[in-house]
Amino acid sequence: MPKRYTKPMRLATIDVGTNTALLLVTEVTDAGHLRPLHEAERFVRLGQGVDGSGRINEEALERLRRVLLAYRETAERYDVRTFVVTGTSASRDAKNQEDLITFVRQQVGVDYEILSGDAEARWSFAGTVSAFPALQGPCAVLDVGGGSTELIVGTPGAVPARVHSFNVGSVRLTERHLTSQPPAPDAIAQAEADVREILATTSVAVDPHIPFIGTAGTPLCLAYVEGWSWADLEAGNAVLEANTVRQWRNRLFQLSHDEVLDLAPNVMQGRADVFPTAVLILDVFMQHFGFTSCRVSLRGLRHGLALRYLEQALQTG
């Protein structure tokens, strides 16, 4: 029979993206319930220059080493002995993947798994919708990352019906076109054209009337600067209307780096240079698929990784 746990497992999951590294220390029960104990966000910018060079550079590796060691120390204070560390878009795109995996194993003492785009999307979906226990029926989840953007359509509690990973993200697009703040109008137009071209070359169609949920830093920070309280965010009450997203996109592209940072220094530190681009991506996706509002989830891939670990543990017994 499958193994069952008489008390919650305690583990740490770390999502290393193109811009950030996110830590979740949680207890997870065999009923699939998560009780987060500690969460943290650090800016690694692992994908710096990867779009151009195809390689993760030594400075980024050193930033990653320091953050992962700090995260391991934090998790161990919670008596965690199980670490799940994954890399996403920048890690997938890097030509020196094996060097990255070996570096993390030797310098930090943990395994580093590079997720496929489909695996990232599947478990981002599972983690994101776990914030809404009453949610039933089909819904769509969008995860705007630094190197890629995932759109997942499915029903909570089931394997997603459709998973789409688009090779466009806030760091990638900023490095290509939006290197000054504020950027020139033609640079903004070219960045938007890139996103629309990628969307136009796919045959993805989504019912615009199903719930649309945003995960990761872009919708969270946008909700924060829009004035939603942390209590509303935790309760899953924060909603971004399409016209609000468009207004913020237009405003952000008129601001300098320091002016974007000053909107909310506690959440913009480390992302002020790419945040306007991320909002552009969110705006274009909402326009393209016809979504009029976006619910904001505090959960994401790191929560899904905890659920994946539980599923694997129960299957292996």
C-alpha positions as CSV (number, residue, x, y, z in Angstrom):
1,M,0.0,0.0,0.0
2,P,1.2,3.6,-0.6
3,K,3.0,5.1,2.3
4,R,1.1,7.4,4.6
5,Y,2.5,9.9,7.0
6,T,1.4,10.2,10.6
7,K,2.7,13.7,10.9
8,P,3.5,16.4,8.3
9,M,6.7,16.2,6.3
10,R,8.9,19.2,6.5
11,L,10.9,20.3,3.5
12,A,12.4,23.2,1.6
13,T,11.7,24.0,-2.0
14,I,13.7,26.5,-4.0
15,D,12.7,27.9,-7.3
16,V,15.7,29.4,-9.1
17,G,14.3,31.6,-12.0
18,T,16.0,34.0,-14.4
19,N,15.8,36.9,-11.9
20,T,14.9,35.6,-8.5
21,A,15.5,32.6,-6.2
22,L,12.4,31.8,-4.1
23,L,12.5,29.7,-0.9
24,L,9.6,27.9,0.7
25,V,9.9,26.0,4.0
26,T,6.7,24.1,4.6
27,E,5.0,21.2,6.2
28,V,3.0,19.1,3.9
29,T,0.5,16.4,4.8
30,D,-0.5,13.3,2.8
31,A,-3.8,15.0,2.2
32,G,-1.9,17.6,0.1
33,H,-2.2,20.5,2.5
34,L,0.6,22.9,2.8
35,R,1.5,24.9,6.0
36,P,4.2,27.4,5.0
37,L,6.6,28.1,7.8
38,H,9.0,30.5,6.1
39,E,9.3,32.2,2.7
40,A,12.0,34.3,1.2
41,E,12.9,36.0,-2.1
42,R,16.5,36.9,-3.2
43,F,17.6,38.4,-6.5
44,V,20.2,36.3,-8.2
45,R,19.7,37.5,-11.8
46,L,21.0,34.1,-13.0
47,G,19.9,34.8,-16.5
48,Q,22.0,38.0,-16.9
49,G,23.4,37.9,-20.4
50,V,22.1,34.4,-21.1
51,D,19.9,35.6,-24.0
52,G,22.9,36.9,-25.8
53,S,25.8,34.6,-24.7
54,G,23.9,31.4,-24.1
55,R,25.9,30.9,-20.9
56,I,25.5,31.6,-17.2
57,N,28.5,33.7,-16.2
58,E,30.7,33.3,-13.2
59,E,29.3,36.4,-11.4
60,A,25.8,34.9,-11.6
61,L,27.1,31.5,-10.3
62,E,28.7,33.2,-7.3
63,R,25.4,35.1,-6.5
64,L,23.6,31.8,-6.7
65,R,26.1,30.0,-4.4
66,R,25.7,32.7,-1.7
67,V,21.9,32.6,-1.9
68,L,21.6,28.9,-1.8
69,L,24.0,28.6,1.1
70,A,21.9,31.2,3.0
71,Y,18.7,29.4,2.1
72,R,20.1,26.0,3.3
73,E,21.1,27.5,6.6
74,T,17.7,29.1,7.1
75,A,15.9,25.8,6.3
76,E,18.1,23.8,8.6
77,R,17.0,26.1,11.5
78,Y,13.5,24.7,10.8
79,D,14.9,21.1,11.1
80,V,14.6,20.6,7.3
81,R,16.6,17.8,5.8
82,T,14.9,17.5,2.4
83,F,15.8,20.1,-0.2
84,V,14.3,20.4,-3.6
85,V,16.2,22.9,-5.8
86,T,15.0,23.6,-9.4
87,G,16.1,25.9,-12.2
88,T,13.8,27.1,-14.9
89,S,14.2,29.3,-18.1
90,A,17.7,30.6,-17.7
91,S,19.0,27.2,-16.6
92,R,17.2,25.5,-19.6
93,D,18.7,28.0,-22.1
94,A,22.2,27.8,-20.8
95,K,24.8,25.9,-22.9
96,N,26.7,25.2,-19.7
97,Q,24.0,23.3,-17.9
98,E,26.2,20.6,-16.7
99,D,28.7,23.1,-15.2
100,L,25.8,24.7,-13.4
101,I,24.6,21.4,-11.9
102,T,28.1,20.4,-10.9
103,F,28.8,23.8,-9.4
104,V,25.7,23.7,-7.2
105,R,26.4,20.1,-6.0
106,Q,30.0,20.9,-5.2
107,Q,29.6,24.3,-3.7
108,V,26.2,23.9,-1.9
109,G,25.9,20.2,-1.4
110,V,22.4,19.8,-3.0
111,D,21.1,18.5,-6.3
112,Y,20.0,21.0,-8.9
113,E,17.2,19.9,-11.2
114,I,16.5,21.8,-14.4
115,L,12.8,21.6,-15.2
116,S,11.3,21.4,-18.6
117,G,8.9,24.2,-19.6
118,D,6.0,21.8,-19.4
119,A,7.0,20.5,-15.9
120,E,7.5,24.1,-14.7
121,A,4.0,25.0,-16.0
122,R,2.3,21.9,-14.5
123,W,3.7,22.5,-11.0
124,S,3.3,26.2,-11.1
125,F,-0.4,25.6,-11.8
126,A,-0.7,23.1,-8.9
127,G,1.0,25.5,-6.5
128,T,-0.9,28.6,-7.7
129,V,-4.4,27.1,-7.5
130,S,-3.7,25.6,-4.0
131,A,-4.2,29.2,-2.7
132,F,-7.9,29.0,-3.7
133,P,-9.4,25.8,-2.0
134,A,-12.9,26.7,-3.1
135,L,-12.0,27.0,-6.8
136,Q,-13.7,24.5,-9.0
137,G,-13.9,24.0,-12.8
138,P,-11.5,25.1,-15.5
139,C,-9.2,28.1,-14.9
140,A,-6.1,29.6,-16.5
141,V,-2.8,30.5,-14.7
142,L,-0.2,32.9,-16.1
143,D,3.4,32.9,-14.8
144,V,5.4,35.8,-16.2
145,G,9.1,34.9,-15.5
146,G,12.4,36.5,-16.3
147,G,13.1,34.2,-19.3
148,S,9.8,32.6,-20.2
149,T,6.1,32.9,-19.6
150,E,3.9,29.9,-18.9
151,L,0.1,29.7,-19.6
152,I,-1.6,26.7,-18.1
153,V,-5.2,25.7,-18.4
154,G,-6.7,23.1,-16.2
155,T,-8.9,22.1,-13.3
156,P,-7.7,22.2,-9.6
157,G,-6.7,18.7,-8.4
158,A,-6.1,17.3,-11.9
159,V,-3.2,17.3,-14.4
160,P,-3.5,20.5,-16.5
161,A,-5.3,20.0,-19.7
162,R,-3.0,22.3,-21.6
163,V,0.4,23.7,-20.9
164,H,2.1,26.4,-23.0
165,S,5.6,27.8,-22.4
166,F,6.4,30.9,-24.3
167,N,10.1,31.9,-24.8
168,V,9.5,35.5,-23.7
169,G,10.2,37.0,-20.2
170,S,10.9,40.3,-18.5
171,V,14.7,39.9,-18.3
172,R,15.0,38.6,-21.8
173,L,12.8,41.3,-23.3
174,T,14.5,44.1,-21.3
175,E,18.0,43.1,-22.4
176,R,16.8,43.0,-26.0
177,H,14.9,46.3,-26.2
178,L,14.3,48.2,-23.0
179,T,17.8,49.0,-21.6
180,S,17.0,52.6,-20.7
181,Q,14.4,53.9,-18.2
182,P,12.2,55.4,-19.4
183,P,12.6,53.7,-22.8
184,A,12.0,55.3,-26.1
185,P,8.5,54.7,-27.7
186,D,9.9,52.7,-30.6
187,A,11.7,50.4,-28.1
188,I,8.4,49.8,-26.3
189,A,6.7,49.1,-29.6
190,Q,9.4,46.6,-30.6
191,A,9.2,44.8,-27.3
192,E,5.4,44.5,-27.6
193,A,5.8,43.3,-31.2
194,D,8.0,40.5,-30.0
195,V,5.4,39.3,-27.6
196,R,2.6,39.6,-30.1
197,E,4.7,37.7,-32.7
198,I,5.3,34.8,-30.4
199,L,1.6,34.7,-29.5
200,A,0.6,34.9,-33.2
201,T,2.7,31.9,-34.2
202,T,0.8,29.6,-31.8
203,S,-2.7,28.2,-32.1
204,V,-3.4,28.6,-28.4
205,A,-7.1,29.5,-27.6
206,V,-8.5,30.0,-24.1
207,D,-12.0,30.7,-23.0
208,P,-11.8,34.3,-21.7
209,H,-14.7,33.7,-19.3
210,I,-12.9,31.2,-17.1
211,P,-11.1,32.5,-14.0
212,F,-7.7,33.9,-14.9
213,I,-5.0,33.8,-12.2
214,G,-1.6,35.5,-12.1
215,T,1.3,34.0,-10.1
216,A,4.8,35.1,-9.2
217,G,6.2,38.6,-8.7
218,T,4.5,40.6,-11.5
219,P,0.8,40.4,-10.4
220,L,1.8,40.4,-6.7
221,C,3.9,43.6,-7.0
222,L,1.3,45.2,-9.2
223,A,-1.4,44.5,-6.7
224,Y,0.8,45.8,-3.9
225,V,1.4,49.2,-5.6
226,E,-2.2,49.3,-6.6
227,G,-3.1,49.4,-2.9
228,W,-4.2,45.9,-2.1
229,S,-3.4,45.0,1.5
230,W,-1.4,42.0,2.5
231,A,-4.4,40.5,4.3
232,D,-6.4,40.7,1.0
233,L,-3.5,39.0,-0.9
234,E,-3.3,36.2,1.7
235,A,-7.1,35.7,1.5
236,G,-7.0,35.6,-2.3
237,N,-9.2,38.6,-2.7
238,A,-6.8,40.8,-4.8
239,V,-8.0,41.3,-8.4
240,L,-6.4,43.4,-11.1
241,E,-8.8,44.7,-13.8
242,A,-7.5,44.7,-17.4
243,N,-7.7,48.5,-17.6
244,T,-5.7,48.8,-14.4
245,V,-2.9,46.7,-15.8
246,R,-2.9,48.8,-19.0
247,Q,-2.8,52.1,-17.0
248,W,0.1,50.9,-14.9
249,R,2.0,49.7,-18.0
250,N,1.7,53.2,-19.5
251,R,2.7,54.9,-16.3
252,L,5.7,52.6,-15.6
253,F,7.2,53.3,-19.0
254,Q,7.2,57.0,-18.2
255,L,9.3,56.6,-15.0
256,S,13.0,56.4,-14.4
257,H,14.5,53.4,-12.6
258,D,14.6,55.3,-9.2
259,E,11.0,56.4,-9.7
260,V,9.8,52.8,-10.2
261,L,11.8,51.8,-7.2
262,D,10.3,54.5,-5.1
263,L,6.8,53.2,-5.8
264,A,7.4,50.4,-3.2
265,P,11.1,50.0,-2.3
266,N,10.5,46.9,-0.3
267,V,9.1,44.9,-3.3
268,M,10.8,46.8,-6.2
269,Q,14.4,46.3,-5.0
270,G,16.0,44.0,-7.5
271,R,13.2,44.1,-10.0
272,A,12.7,47.9,-10.8
273,D,14.5,47.6,-14.1
274,V,12.4,44.7,-15.4
275,F,9.1,45.3,-13.7
276,P,7.7,47.6,-16.5
277,T,8.5,45.0,-19.1
278,A,6.8,42.3,-17.0
279,V,3.6,44.4,-16.8
280,L,3.8,44.9,-20.6
281,I,3.8,41.1,-21.0
282,L,0.9,40.6,-18.6
283,D,-1.0,43.4,-20.4
284,V,-0.4,41.9,-23.9
285,F,-1.4,38.4,-22.8
286,M,-4.6,39.6,-21.2
287,Q,-5.5,41.6,-24.4
288,H,-4.6,38.6,-26.7
289,F,-6.8,36.1,-24.8
290,G,-9.5,38.5,-23.8
291,F,-9.2,38.3,-20.1
292,T,-10.9,41.3,-18.3
293,S,-9.5,40.6,-14.8
294,C,-6.7,38.7,-13.1
295,R,-6.9,37.2,-9.6
296,V,-3.6,37.3,-7.7
297,S,-2.1,34.2,-6.0
298,L,0.6,34.3,-3.4
299,R,1.5,30.8,-4.3
300,G,3.4,29.4,-7.2
301,L,6.0,26.9,-8.4
302,R,7.8,26.4,-5.1
303,H,4.4,25.3,-3.5
304,G,3.8,23.0,-6.5
305,L,7.3,21.5,-6.0
306,A,6.3,20.6,-2.4
307,L,3.1,18.9,-3.7
308,R,5.1,17.1,-6.4
309,Y,7.5,15.7,-3.7
310,L,4.6,14.5,-1.7
311,E,3.1,12.8,-4.7
312,Q,6.4,11.1,-5.6
313,A,6.9,10.0,-1.9
314,L,3.5,8.4,-1.7
315,Q,3.9,6.6,-5.0
316,T,7.2,5.1,-4.1
317,G,6.1,4.2,-0.5
